[in-house]
């Protein structure tokens, strides 16, 4: 067997290369305990090795003493060293040395049995670049899926909106044609005129939704803050929707916690009205028995609004998607009911513009509760009320 001195003397012509190369060089001897390799001893390292690892004065010390975390960062490390030292077969691998917080590319070969030479290269920057590239690729794929899903949902929504326009328009044209026959009774004429009016209202609501979405996408929706009576807004909506609820055999209850004077706040009255309108319309659309409760309470400086219905409910996996711009949630059921499916997205945007949040709790076949909150901003003379509740 060649001795260490002979081995080193054989390598003397390469000393300058070893000393001055930027890669790290480590010459190690395998340590045997009761016939089993248990560790490796550093015999010699070059300046490049010390610079890459940040270690110094390692000659005569064991690898596991110098790098105490190496067995955990790569459990097979000593086995790789042993295999090369005993078989003479070279090896190459990358290792994440957690003790050094570095990624190293390691090339191993054995100049003689029981010894190894390790050439290391710091590849931390490369690994980080690969990680960032993989993350970027993952983000791009996620964005691609999101865009494709949004485009698909938008296409479905446009087709549905086309249907929503065509249906009431067909009704308007059809009943108008019947009215021209002069063969209808007074009661029939009144009925057809009412149906034409309802179809016109349906189209008007759709146009309003599309106009709001267009303004939202263009960033043209602005807040118009005025002193507003929340009680007046809710009582007005109760009066407006009461007849519609009764026609479906539903009850409609409205609860206002504050007095009329206390309910005066600085907010966007039109947007508040539209938010609650959208939620009540949604509740009426999907409730066939029972009824609807809506109102508000003052909680921790916020007006907490709610609309509770006993309708069909929303599947758990769709409860977030219903606030997306081009989703309708329970699509198979919404197609049986009037509406564009844009109201909840519009409501969410308006609530967030006004400094609040909106959420839903729902159980299929039991009903839904929509909540949204807005900051309680009373006129100066009423600000003391905020801390009184």
Secondary structure, 3 states (H helix, E strand, C coil): CCCHHHHHHHCHHHHHHHHHCCCEEEEEEEEEECCEEEEEEEEEECHHHHHHHCCCCCCCCEHHHHCCCHHHHCCCHHHHHHHHHHHCCCEEEEEEECCCCEEEEEEEECCCCCEEEEEEEECHHHHHHHHHHHHHHHHHHHHHHHHHHHHHHHHHHHHHHHHHHHHHHHHHHHHHHHHCCCCCCHHHHHHHHHHHHHHHHHHHHHHHHHHHHHHHHHCCCCCCCEEEEHHHHHHHHHHHHHHHHHHCCCEEEEEECCCCCCCEEEECHHHHHHHHHHHHHHHHHHCCCCEEEEEEEEECCEEEEEEEECCCCCCHHHCCHHHCCCCCCCHHHHCCCCCCCCHHHHHHHHHHHCCCEEEEEEECCCEEEEEEEEECCCCHHHCCHHHHC
